[in-house]
């Protein structure tokens, strides 16, 4: 395996600390969208906000829009599709479910293309851009946030325009789950790496996974391993960098000891070229966290903020590419 080095680009960036912020690379810049910080009432008066920040170098961050027209949210769906940035659904912490879809050419002006997608209500869904479409997979309802019937999804929806949606599969072989940040499209396949379900009245313990699945069409799924060497986790980030798939940080929960004997935030980093064999990049210098924002930009894998509530910025560089 190639060797890699973490570099701290900023100890305290211009934006307020947050977790669950959207992370997109678009038009040569990294874009940070919204986020959650309930202890910061000044910057997050509704627990979340709808700020839009961008940076080309990770050091200087510009506030492009202090209050975008989409409702404050975090841990939503974020993709780049058809030359635009997209926000696909949201969460339930505002007391209801956000099943709207928005896009933008510049991060400043946003257009709502769908007010109520047919896959709602759901939160914590996994979202990706793949094969010319936007995909929404899994997720669940959280009755303590939004009072609807308790549901856990193992289905797949897709759309070419963000407005017209088609359910292409349901009752899939992977267990219902969500809480997966980022996306992995690798070797012409769409991948599902770990994840889990949030506690509800009927399922008071979280369930978390470390299985690895992929598909070419969203209908037929292949399980590459039922138990990867990285610990089961949720609220982790996934990405494709340096011709490999990556799994970073996240949260493990001991409520269901069948799946994980430990609990807490993580700072481990793993990579794989096939989804079966995984190698750990050791000794991450940044503090354990979950729900960070991860980018692939300028030949580096970037890790920004997260639930340790610092606005730090780090990048991982392959050693023969260091600059």
N, C-alpha and C positions, 0 to 999 in steps of 0.2 A: 504494500500500500504506500502511496505517496505520503510524505510528511507535510504537516500543516502547522501554521503559527497563528495564534490569535493576537490581534493588535487592538488596543483601545484607541478609538478615534476621538471620542469625546466622553469626558467623565460626567458632564452635566450639559445636555443639549438645551436649546432654547425652549422647547416645548415642556409642559408640565408632565411629571411622571404619570404613567397610565398603563393599563393592560388591556388586552383584547383589541388594540387598534388595528385597523385594516392596513395591510402592507402590499403595495403594488409598485412595480417598476414600469414607468411609462415615460416616453419622450425624453429618455436620457436622465431621468431623475427617480429618486425614491420618494414615494408618497405615503404619508401616514394619515389615516382617516379615523376620526372619532376616538373612542376609547373610554375607559372606566376608571374612576378613582373616587370612591364615596367619601373619603376623608378630606378631599380638597373641594370645599364648597365654592370657592371663588372661580375656579376653572371648570368645575363640573357641577353646576347647580342642580342638574337633574341626574346626578350620579354618573351619567355619561355626558359626552358632548358631541358636536358635529363639526369640529375643527378639521381643516385640511392643511397639512404641512408638507413641504417638499424640500429635497436636498439633492445636490449632485455629488457631494463629497462626504457626507455624513458629519461634517463639522458645522457648517452653516445651514441652518434650517429656516425656511421662509414660511410665514403664516399666509397661505394663499387665500384662505377663506375662514374667518373666525366663526361663522355660523352658516354652514351650508343648509339648504332648504330641507334635507332629509332629517327626520327626527333623530335625536341623539341615540347612539347605540354602540355596542361593542360585540365582538365575537360573531359578526355577521358573515355573509358571503362576499368575497372581494375577488374580482377577476379583471383581466384585460382581454377584451374581445372586440373584434371588428374595429380596431383602431380607437377604442374608447376605454375608459375606466368604468367599472360597474360595481354597484353595491346591490347585493341580491338578498333581500330579506334582512332580518335583524335579530333582535333578542326579545325578552319578555320583561325586562326589569322596569319598564315604564308602566307596568300593570296590564299590558295587552301585547299581542303578537304583531310584529311588523312583517307583513308579507308583501311589501312594496319593492319595486325594482327601479333603480336610478342609473343614469350614465352621464359621463362628462368627457369633453374633449380637452379641458384645461384645468380641471380641479376647482375652478371658480364658478362657472355656470353649470348647473345640474338640471337634467330633464328627467321627470318621472315618467317612465314608459309603461309601468303597470302599477295600479293601486292595490290590487289584491290578487296575488297569484293563487292558482288553484291548489297548490301544495300546502298552503297554510291551514291552520296555525301550526307553526313549529319553530323551534329555536335550536341552536347548537348544531345545525346541519353542516355538512361538508359540501363545499362548492368548488368547481373547477371549470376551466375553459379547455375543451378537448374536441377535436374532430369538427371544428366549425360551429360548435354549440356551447351554451352554458349548461352546466350540469348541477343539479341539487340532489344530494344523497343523504339518507338517514336523518338524524335529528330526533326531537321529541317535544312533547309539551311539558311545562313545569307548572303544575297547578298552584303552587304557592306564590308564583308571580302573576300568572294569568289564569283565571278560573275557567278552565275548559276541561273536557274529558282527558284523562291520563292516557297518553299514547307514546309508543316507541316505534320508530320507523326503520324499516330495512328496504326502502324503495329507492327508485331512481327516476328523476324527471329531467327533461332536457328542453331547450329552447334555442332557436336561432336568433331571435330578436328581443328576448327578455319579456315579451308581452304574451305570446302564444306558447303555452307549455303543454307537454305531453308526458304522461306517466308511461315509461317504457318498460318498467319491471317493478315487481313488488314481491315480498316474501323471499328475499334473496338468501343465499346460503350463509352470508356473513350476518352475525347477530346485530340487532339494532344498536346504533351508536352514533356519536357525533364528537364534538369537542376536539376536532383536528384542525389546526391552523395551517395555512399555506395550501399547496397542491403539488402533486407529483404526476407529471405526464412524461413517461420514460419508455423508450423502445416501442413507440407507437401504441402504448397501453396507458390506461388510467389506473392509478394505484390507490389502495386504501391501506393505511399503515396504522394499526392500533386504534386508539380511541375508546370511548365508553359511554355510559349513561349517567346522568345526574340523578341525585336522590329525589324520590317522590313519595307521597303517602303510602302507596302500595309497594314500593320498592325503596325502603329507607336507606339501603346501602348502595353506594355507587358500585358499578361494575366496570372493570377496565380490561383492556386486551393488549396483546402484543403479537397478534396474527398479522399476516401480510397477504393481501388479495390484489388481483389486477383483472382488467377486462379490456377487450378490444371494441366492444359495442354497448356496454352498459347492461347487457342482458345475461351473457354467459360470463361467470366469474371463476377464476382459478385461484386456489389457495396455494401459495408458494411455501408457507410455513405456518403451522398452528401456534408456534411459540418461538419468536425471534430471541436472540440472546439479550436484547435490551429489555429492561423491566417494563411490564405493562404500564400504560400511561394514558392520560387525557390532558387536554389543554396544552399539548405539545405542538411543535412546528415541524413541517416537512417541506422538502425542497429538492430540486435537481441542481447540482453544482459539480463542476469538474467531471462530467460524464458519470456521475453516480447519484443514487438516491440518498437523502440525508434525513435523519430523525434527531431533533434537538430538544433538550430540556423537557418540561412538562411536570405533571403532578401524579404521584402514585398514592393510592388510598388503600388502607388496610381493612376497610369495612367488609370486603368479601375476600377472605384469605385464600380462597381457591385460586384466585388470580394473582394476588400480590401480597407478600408477607410484610411489606413496609409501607410507610406513609410519609408524604412530604414533597416539597419541590425538589427539582433535579437540575443538575448542570452537566449531564453527560451528553456526548455527541457521537453518533454512529453513522456509518456510510456503507453502501452496498451497491454492487453493479448487477445483481440478479434477484434481490429480494430474499434470498436464502442464506447466503453467507454475508455476515456483517462484521465490520471491524470498528473498534472504538478509537476515536481520537482522544488521547488521554489529557488529563490535567487542564481542563477548561479554567481560565483565570477569573471568569465572571461568576457572580453570586448565583446560587440556585434560584430558579424562578419558573413560573409557567405563564402561558398566554402572552409571550413576547411577540414582537413583530420581526419577521425574517424576510430578507431581500436577497436576490442574486443580482449583483450589480458590479460592473467594472472588474471582472475576474475575481470576485470575492463573494463570500457568503457572509451576510451582515445579520447581526443580532441587536435588536433595539428595544429598550425598556422592558416591560413585563410586570408581573404582580409583586416583585420585590420593591416596586414603586421608586425606582430611580430612572432618570432620563439618560442613562448611559448608552453609548454606541460602540459596538465592537465589530471587527471584521476578521474573517478567517481566510488566509491566503496560502496557497500551495507554496512551499518554500522556494522552489525554483522560479516562482512568479513574484516573489516579494518585491514590493516597491513602496 
